Amino acid sequence: MSVAEALERLAALATPGPWSVCTDATGDTFVASMTDSAETVCEFGAGEDDEGQSSLDADAALIVALRNNLPTIIKALKALERVDGEGETK
């Protein structure tokens, strides 16, 4: 199975997008689906990097950006697989 096929399979099983980074009243970061159900996708615990800065917002933003751009990522991977003729994960 190619990487693109694996991502397509996971995307079909995952909570529909688009997703958004949210903060609740206590300041905790979470990711929510921006569909009609506004379902919470994941919540983040406390975390800081070596300088004492929270990395949670960056983690959440990365997850959201990847999910929301997944169709474009899959399309690009398929194009590369056609060019190199490989397409299998190693």
Secondary structure, DSSP 4 states (H G I P E B T S, - for coil): --HHHHHHHHHHHSPPS-EEEEE-TTS-EEEEE-STT--EEEE----B-TTS-B-HHHHHHHHHHHHHTHHHHHHHHHHHHHHHS-----
